[in-house]
Structures are given as C-alpha cells and as structure tokens.
Amino acid sequence: MDLDENRIDSDSFLSFTFTWETAIKIARKREKMLRELRLVSDNL
C-alpha cells in the first residue's frame, strides 16, 4: 500500500521484500530441520 501511495520508492520496497523473503526461507528451513530431528529422536 505504501508503495502504491508513493510513500516509499521501489528500491526500498524491493530491499525490504528480499530481506523478508530470506528471513522466511531461513525460518522454514530451520522449522523443517527441527521437525526432522524430532522424527529421528522419536524413533530412537
């Protein structure tokens, strides 16, 4: 919405979006690793 209303420029928006997507990817990978670790420990 801020981008549409020219409150931020496209470069700033892209920088934020890249950072946000990277953080989400890392969180998902860690969550997957924890689930897999739990499955392994449950089977021991």
CHARMM internal coordinates of N, CA and C (Angstrom, degrees):
IC EDIT
DIST 1 N 1 CA 1.4414
DIST 1 CA 1 C 1.5311
ANGL 1 N 1 CA 1 C 110.35
DIST 1 C 2 N 1.3334
ANGL 1 CA 1 C 2 N 116.60
DIHE 1 N 1 CA 1 C 2 N -43.80
DIST 2 N 2 CA 1.4650
ANGL 1 C 2 N 2 CA 119.28
DIHE 1 CA 1 C 2 N 2 CA 178.71
DIST 2 CA 2 C 1.5213
ANGL 2 N 2 CA 2 C 111.41
DIHE 1 C 2 N 2 CA 2 C -62.04
DIST 2 C 3 N 1.3181
ANGL 2 CA 2 C 3 N 116.36
DIHE 2 N 2 CA 2 C 3 N -36.54
DIST 3 N 3 CA 1.4674
ANGL 2 C 3 N 3 CA 119.66
DIHE 2 CA 2 C 3 N 3 CA 178.05
DIST 3 CA 3 C 1.5215
ANGL 3 N 3 CA 3 C 110.00
DIHE 2 C 3 N 3 CA 3 C -64.81
DIST 3 C 4 N 1.3196
ANGL 3 CA 3 C 4 N 116.71
DIHE 3 N 3 CA 3 C 4 N -44.11
DIST 4 N 4 CA 1.4653
ANGL 3 C 4 N 4 CA 121.14
DIHE 3 CA 3 C 4 N 4 CA 179.68
DIST 4 CA 4 C 1.5234
ANGL 4 N 4 CA 4 C 112.51
DIHE 3 C 4 N 4 CA 4 C -63.11
DIST 4 C 5 N 1.3136
ANGL 4 CA 4 C 5 N 117.10
DIHE 4 N 4 CA 4 C 5 N -32.47
DIST 5 N 5 CA 1.4626
ANGL 4 C 5 N 5 CA 121.63
DIHE 4 CA 4 C 5 N 5 CA -178.48
DIST 5 CA 5 C 1.5348
ANGL 5 N 5 CA 5 C 112.05
DIHE 4 C 5 N 5 CA 5 C -94.99
DIST 5 C 6 N 1.3335
ANGL 5 CA 5 C 6 N 116.52
DIHE 5 N 5 CA 5 C 6 N 12.65
DIST 6 N 6 CA 1.4715
ANGL 5 C 6 N 6 CA 123.29
DIHE 5 CA 5 C 6 N 6 CA 177.07
DIST 6 CA 6 C 1.5214
ANGL 6 N 6 CA 6 C 113.84
DIHE 5 C 6 N 6 CA 6 C 58.66
DIST 6 C 7 N 1.3245
ANGL 6 CA 6 C 7 N 116.10
DIHE 6 N 6 CA 6 C 7 N 32.35
DIST 7 N 7 CA 1.4709
ANGL 6 C 7 N 7 CA 119.64
DIHE 6 CA 6 C 7 N 7 CA 174.47
DIST 7 CA 7 C 1.5211
ANGL 7 N 7 CA 7 C 111.06
DIHE 6 C 7 N 7 CA 7 C -83.52
DIST 7 C 8 N 1.3284
ANGL 7 CA 7 C 8 N 116.29
DIHE 7 N 7 CA 7 C 8 N -24.35
DIST 8 N 8 CA 1.4667
ANGL 7 C 8 N 8 CA 121.39
DIHE 7 CA 7 C 8 N 8 CA 174.37
DIST 8 CA 8 C 1.5230
ANGL 8 N 8 CA 8 C 107.97
DIHE 7 C 8 N 8 CA 8 C -133.76
DIST 8 C 9 N 1.3211
ANGL 8 CA 8 C 9 N 116.02
DIHE 8 N 8 CA 8 C 9 N 155.10
DIST 9 N 9 CA 1.4585
ANGL 8 C 9 N 9 CA 118.51
DIHE 8 CA 8 C 9 N 9 CA 178.99
DIST 9 CA 9 C 1.5273
ANGL 9 N 9 CA 9 C 110.62
DIHE 8 C 9 N 9 CA 9 C -89.32
DIST 9 C 10 N 1.3145
ANGL 9 CA 9 C 10 N 115.93
DIHE 9 N 9 CA 9 C 10 N 166.60
DIST 10 N 10 CA 1.4648
ANGL 9 C 10 N 10 CA 120.48
DIHE 9 CA 9 C 10 N 10 CA -174.71
DIST 10 CA 10 C 1.5294
ANGL 10 N 10 CA 10 C 112.24
DIHE 9 C 10 N 10 CA 10 C -64.85
DIST 10 C 11 N 1.3290
ANGL 10 CA 10 C 11 N 118.20
DIHE 10 N 10 CA 10 C 11 N -33.73
DIST 11 N 11 CA 1.4687
ANGL 10 C 11 N 11 CA 120.33
DIHE 10 CA 10 C 11 N 11 CA 178.60
DIST 11 CA 11 C 1.5264
ANGL 11 N 11 CA 11 C 111.33
DIHE 10 C 11 N 11 CA 11 C -64.13
DIST 11 C 12 N 1.3195
ANGL 11 CA 11 C 12 N 116.68
DIHE 11 N 11 CA 11 C 12 N -43.11
DIST 12 N 12 CA 1.4630
ANGL 11 C 12 N 12 CA 120.62
DIHE 11 CA 11 C 12 N 12 CA 178.30
DIST 12 CA 12 C 1.5174
ANGL 12 N 12 CA 12 C 110.51
DIHE 11 C 12 N 12 CA 12 C -64.69
DIST 12 C 13 N 1.3135
ANGL 12 CA 12 C 13 N 115.95
DIHE 12 N 12 CA 12 C 13 N -41.14
DIST 13 N 13 CA 1.4641
ANGL 12 C 13 N 13 CA 120.17
DIHE 12 CA 12 C 13 N 13 CA 178.95
DIST 13 CA 13 C 1.5202
ANGL 13 N 13 CA 13 C 110.87
DIHE 12 C 13 N 13 CA 13 C -62.72
DIST 13 C 14 N 1.3343
ANGL 13 CA 13 C 14 N 117.31
DIHE 13 N 13 CA 13 C 14 N -44.98
DIST 14 N 14 CA 1.4623
ANGL 13 C 14 N 14 CA 121.01
DIHE 13 CA 13 C 14 N 14 CA 179.52
DIST 14 CA 14 C 1.5210
ANGL 14 N 14 CA 14 C 111.56
DIHE 13 C 14 N 14 CA 14 C -64.18
DIST 14 C 15 N 1.3239
ANGL 14 CA 14 C 15 N 116.70
DIHE 14 N 14 CA 14 C 15 N -38.06
DIST 15 N 15 CA 1.4594
ANGL 14 C 15 N 15 CA 120.68
DIHE 14 CA 14 C 15 N 15 CA 177.70
DIST 15 CA 15 C 1.5258
ANGL 15 N 15 CA 15 C 110.65
DIHE 14 C 15 N 15 CA 15 C -63.24
DIST 15 C 16 N 1.3237
ANGL 15 CA 15 C 16 N 116.60
DIHE 15 N 15 CA 15 C 16 N -45.57
DIST 16 N 16 CA 1.4616
ANGL 15 C 16 N 16 CA 120.76
DIHE 15 CA 15 C 16 N 16 CA 177.81
DIST 16 CA 16 C 1.5231
ANGL 16 N 16 CA 16 C 110.52
DIHE 15 C 16 N 16 CA 16 C -62.78
DIST 16 C 17 N 1.3311
ANGL 16 CA 16 C 17 N 117.06
DIHE 16 N 16 CA 16 C 17 N -46.02
DIST 17 N 17 CA 1.4559
ANGL 16 C 17 N 17 CA 121.57
DIHE 16 CA 16 C 17 N 17 CA -177.82
DIST 17 CA 17 C 1.5206
ANGL 17 N 17 CA 17 C 111.02
DIHE 16 C 17 N 17 CA 17 C -60.89
DIST 17 C 18 N 1.3297
ANGL 17 CA 17 C 18 N 117.17
DIHE 17 N 17 CA 17 C 18 N -44.09
DIST 18 N 18 CA 1.4652
ANGL 17 C 18 N 18 CA 121.17
DIHE 17 CA 17 C 18 N 18 CA 178.62
DIST 18 CA 18 C 1.5283
ANGL 18 N 18 CA 18 C 110.49
DIHE 17 C 18 N 18 CA 18 C -60.37
DIST 18 C 19 N 1.3149
ANGL 18 CA 18 C 19 N 116.77
DIHE 18 N 18 CA 18 C 19 N -46.39
DIST 19 N 19 CA 1.4630
ANGL 18 C 19 N 19 CA 121.08
DIHE 18 CA 18 C 19 N 19 CA -179.91
DIST 19 CA 19 C 1.5241
ANGL 19 N 19 CA 19 C 111.02
DIHE 18 C 19 N 19 CA 19 C -63.27
DIST 19 C 20 N 1.3256
ANGL 19 CA 19 C 20 N 117.07
DIHE 19 N 19 CA 19 C 20 N -44.07
DIST 20 N 20 CA 1.4610
ANGL 19 C 20 N 20 CA 121.95
DIHE 19 CA 19 C 20 N 20 CA 179.70
DIST 20 CA 20 C 1.5238
ANGL 20 N 20 CA 20 C 110.70
DIHE 19 C 20 N 20 CA 20 C -62.10
DIST 20 C 21 N 1.3357
ANGL 20 CA 20 C 21 N 117.61
DIHE 20 N 20 CA 20 C 21 N -47.15
DIST 21 N 21 CA 1.4662
ANGL 20 C 21 N 21 CA 121.16
DIHE 20 CA 20 C 21 N 21 CA -179.36
DIST 21 CA 21 C 1.5215
ANGL 21 N 21 CA 21 C 111.42
DIHE 20 C 21 N 21 CA 21 C -63.54
DIST 21 C 22 N 1.3200
ANGL 21 CA 21 C 22 N 117.35
DIHE 21 N 21 CA 21 C 22 N -37.53
DIST 22 N 22 CA 1.4595
ANGL 21 C 22 N 22 CA 121.15
DIHE 21 CA 21 C 22 N 22 CA 177.74
DIST 22 CA 22 C 1.5270
ANGL 22 N 22 CA 22 C 110.53
DIHE 21 C 22 N 22 CA 22 C -64.61
DIST 22 C 23 N 1.3199
ANGL 22 CA 22 C 23 N 116.88
DIHE 22 N 22 CA 22 C 23 N -44.08
DIST 23 N 23 CA 1.4673
ANGL 22 C 23 N 23 CA 120.68
DIHE 22 CA 22 C 23 N 23 CA 178.68
DIST 23 CA 23 C 1.5248
ANGL 23 N 23 CA 23 C 111.24
DIHE 22 C 23 N 23 CA 23 C -62.08
DIST 23 C 24 N 1.3137
ANGL 23 CA 23 C 24 N 117.22
DIHE 23 N 23 CA 23 C 24 N -41.81
DIST 24 N 24 CA 1.4679
ANGL 23 C 24 N 24 CA 121.36
DIHE 23 CA 23 C 24 N 24 CA 179.33
DIST 24 CA 24 C 1.5271
ANGL 24 N 24 CA 24 C 110.28
DIHE 23 C 24 N 24 CA 24 C -64.35
DIST 24 C 25 N 1.3334
ANGL 24 CA 24 C 25 N 117.57
DIHE 24 N 24 CA 24 C 25 N -42.90
DIST 25 N 25 CA 1.4705
ANGL 24 C 25 N 25 CA 121.00
DIHE 24 CA 24 C 25 N 25 CA 179.07
DIST 25 CA 25 C 1.5260
ANGL 25 N 25 CA 25 C 111.09
DIHE 24 C 25 N 25 CA 25 C -61.24
DIST 25 C 26 N 1.3300
ANGL 25 CA 25 C 26 N 116.44
DIHE 25 N 25 CA 25 C 26 N -43.50
DIST 26 N 26 CA 1.4679
ANGL 25 C 26 N 26 CA 120.46
DIHE 25 CA 25 C 26 N 26 CA 179.47
DIST 26 CA 26 C 1.5241
ANGL 26 N 26 CA 26 C 110.39
DIHE 25 C 26 N 26 CA 26 C -63.71
DIST 26 C 27 N 1.3238
ANGL 26 CA 26 C 27 N 116.44
DIHE 26 N 26 CA 26 C 27 N -44.09
DIST 27 N 27 CA 1.4706
ANGL 26 C 27 N 27 CA 119.89
DIHE 26 CA 26 C 27 N 27 CA 179.57
DIST 27 CA 27 C 1.5262
ANGL 27 N 27 CA 27 C 110.86
DIHE 26 C 27 N 27 CA 27 C -62.06
DIST 27 C 28 N 1.3203
ANGL 27 CA 27 C 28 N 117.45
DIHE 27 N 27 CA 27 C 28 N -41.73
DIST 28 N 28 CA 1.4668
ANGL 27 C 28 N 28 CA 120.47
DIHE 27 CA 27 C 28 N 28 CA 179.22
DIST 28 CA 28 C 1.5254
ANGL 28 N 28 CA 28 C 111.52
DIHE 27 C 28 N 28 CA 28 C -65.18
DIST 28 C 29 N 1.3272
ANGL 28 CA 28 C 29 N 116.96
DIHE 28 N 28 CA 28 C 29 N -40.74
DIST 29 N 29 CA 1.4707
ANGL 28 C 29 N 29 CA 120.22
DIHE 28 CA 28 C 29 N 29 CA 178.55
DIST 29 CA 29 C 1.5264
ANGL 29 N 29 CA 29 C 110.91
DIHE 28 C 29 N 29 CA 29 C -63.42
DIST 29 C 30 N 1.3325
ANGL 29 CA 29 C 30 N 116.39
DIHE 29 N 29 CA 29 C 30 N -43.37
DIST 30 N 30 CA 1.4662
ANGL 29 C 30 N 30 CA 119.92
DIHE 29 CA 29 C 30 N 30 CA 179.76
DIST 30 CA 30 C 1.5131
ANGL 30 N 30 CA 30 C 111.09
DIHE 29 C 30 N 30 CA 30 C -66.34
DIST 30 C 31 N 1.3249
ANGL 30 CA 30 C 31 N 116.44
DIHE 30 N 30 CA 30 C 31 N -39.42
DIST 31 N 31 CA 1.4525
ANGL 30 C 31 N 31 CA 120.03
DIHE 30 CA 30 C 31 N 31 CA 177.95
DIST 31 CA 31 C 1.5254
ANGL 31 N 31 CA 31 C 110.51
DIHE 30 C 31 N 31 CA 31 C -62.96
DIST 31 C 32 N 1.3185
ANGL 31 CA 31 C 32 N 117.03
DIHE 31 N 31 CA 31 C 32 N -41.42
DIST 32 N 32 CA 1.4673
ANGL 31 C 32 N 32 CA 121.52
DIHE 31 CA 31 C 32 N 32 CA 177.71
DIST 32 CA 32 C 1.5251
ANGL 32 N 32 CA 32 C 110.73
DIHE 31 C 32 N 32 CA 32 C -63.96
DIST 32 C 33 N 1.3293
ANGL 32 CA 32 C 33 N 116.67
DIHE 32 N 32 CA 32 C 33 N -42.93
DIST 33 N 33 CA 1.4616
ANGL 32 C 33 N 33 CA 120.25
DIHE 32 CA 32 C 33 N 33 CA 178.99
DIST 33 CA 33 C 1.5248
ANGL 33 N 33 CA 33 C 110.68
DIHE 32 C 33 N 33 CA 33 C -61.75
DIST 33 C 34 N 1.3298
ANGL 33 CA 33 C 34 N 117.01
DIHE 33 N 33 CA 33 C 34 N -41.87
DIST 34 N 34 CA 1.4664
ANGL 33 C 34 N 34 CA 120.32
DIHE 33 CA 33 C 34 N 34 CA 179.61
DIST 34 CA 34 C 1.5271
ANGL 34 N 34 CA 34 C 111.37
DIHE 33 C 34 N 34 CA 34 C -65.60
DIST 34 C 35 N 1.3411
ANGL 34 CA 34 C 35 N 116.87
DIHE 34 N 34 CA 34 C 35 N -40.02
DIST 35 N 35 CA 1.4633
ANGL 34 C 35 N 35 CA 119.59
DIHE 34 CA 34 C 35 N 35 CA 177.33
DIST 35 CA 35 C 1.5242
ANGL 35 N 35 CA 35 C 110.61
DIHE 34 C 35 N 35 CA 35 C -63.23
DIST 35 C 36 N 1.3383
ANGL 35 CA 35 C 36 N 116.82
DIHE 35 N 35 CA 35 C 36 N -42.97
DIST 36 N 36 CA 1.4698
ANGL 35 C 36 N 36 CA 120.56
DIHE 35 CA 35 C 36 N 36 CA 179.33
DIST 36 CA 36 C 1.5184
ANGL 36 N 36 CA 36 C 111.16
DIHE 35 C 36 N 36 CA 36 C -65.62
DIST 36 C 37 N 1.3148
ANGL 36 CA 36 C 37 N 117.03
DIHE 36 N 36 CA 36 C 37 N -39.79
DIST 37 N 37 CA 1.4558
ANGL 36 C 37 N 37 CA 121.26
DIHE 36 CA 36 C 37 N 37 CA 178.11
DIST 37 CA 37 C 1.5282
ANGL 37 N 37 CA 37 C 110.07
DIHE 36 C 37 N 37 CA 37 C -63.21
DIST 37 C 38 N 1.3137
ANGL 37 CA 37 C 38 N 116.58
DIHE 37 N 37 CA 37 C 38 N -40.54
DIST 38 N 38 CA 1.4596
ANGL 37 C 38 N 38 CA 120.66
DIHE 37 CA 37 C 38 N 38 CA 178.58
DIST 38 CA 38 C 1.5284
ANGL 38 N 38 CA 38 C 110.52
DIHE 37 C 38 N 38 CA 38 C -64.19
DIST 38 C 39 N 1.3361
ANGL 38 CA 38 C 39 N 117.14
DIHE 38 N 38 CA 38 C 39 N -41.76
DIST 39 N 39 CA 1.4546
ANGL 38 C 39 N 39 CA 120.28
DIHE 38 CA 38 C 39 N 39 CA 178.38
DIST 39 CA 39 C 1.5184
ANGL 39 N 39 CA 39 C 111.91
DIHE 38 C 39 N 39 CA 39 C -61.66
DIST 39 C 40 N 1.3241
ANGL 39 CA 39 C 40 N 115.93
DIHE 39 N 39 CA 39 C 40 N -40.47
DIST 40 N 40 CA 1.4580
ANGL 39 C 40 N 40 CA 120.75
DIHE 39 CA 39 C 40 N 40 CA 179.50
DIST 40 CA 40 C 1.5277
ANGL 40 N 40 CA 40 C 109.75
DIHE 39 C 40 N 40 CA 40 C -66.94
DIST 40 C 41 N 1.3266
ANGL 40 CA 40 C 41 N 117.26
DIHE 40 N 40 CA 40 C 41 N -45.73
DIST 41 N 41 CA 1.4699
ANGL 40 C 41 N 41 CA 119.51
DIHE 40 CA 40 C 41 N 41 CA -178.12
DIST 41 CA 41 C 1.5215
ANGL 41 N 41 CA 41 C 111.74
DIHE 40 C 41 N 41 CA 41 C -68.57
DIST 41 C 42 N 1.3218
ANGL 41 CA 41 C 42 N 118.03
DIHE 41 N 41 CA 41 C 42 N -30.74
DIST 42 N 42 CA 1.4644
ANGL 41 C 42 N 42 CA 121.43
DIHE 41 CA 41 C 42 N 42 CA 177.63
DIST 42 CA 42 C 1.5374
ANGL 42 N 42 CA 42 C 110.92
DIHE 41 C 42 N 42 CA 42 C -68.69
DIST 42 C 43 N 1.3119
ANGL 42 CA 42 C 43 N 117.00
DIHE 42 N 42 CA 42 C 43 N -26.50
DIST 43 N 43 CA 1.4645
ANGL 42 C 43 N 43 CA 121.31
DIHE 42 CA 42 C 43 N 43 CA -177.72
DIST 43 CA 43 C 1.5265
ANGL 43 N 43 CA 43 C 113.01
DIHE 42 C 43 N 43 CA 43 C -90.45
DIST 43 C 44 N 1.3049
ANGL 43 CA 43 C 44 N 118.01
DIHE 43 N 43 CA 43 C 44 N -1.34
DIST 44 N 44 CA 1.4650
ANGL 43 C 44 N 44 CA 120.40
DIHE 43 CA 43 C 44 N 44 CA -179.84
DIST 44 CA 44 C 1.4974
ANGL 44 N 44 CA 44 C 112.39
DIHE 43 C 44 N 44 CA 44 C -81.50
END
COOR INIT
IC SEED 1 N 1 CA 1 C
IC BUILD
